[in-house]
Amino acid sequence: MIDWTRVEELRAEIGDAGFAEVVDLFLDEVEEVVARLHAARDRTRLEDDLHFLKGSAWNLGFAAFGVLCQSGERRAAQGQAATVDMAAVLASYAASKDCFLAGLAKLTAGQTPDAA
């Protein structure tokens, strides 16, 4: 679910303070788009929203969520936005976020996050 190698690489690249800022920015920006998707009845922006979420997800190691966003983005690009399983995408984000935050707490404490 979470690519902890990517998380640790990013953290090493930008340092602890920079990493904390990236995590905060990621959660703020992604939560805004996720909230819009929860409320959206109109899927005209779906391809762009999923593209943004995919890039954000992969940057911070949300591997499974990124894959679902990529799949949905491709469907939307092919004119099949109505077939994107938004419930699965949104559930994946929620589960990934929970897993990430729990693992981040372990990582900060010097422990190894679960491999999920």
Order of alpha helices (4+ residues) and beta strands (2+ residues): alpha-alpha-alpha-alpha
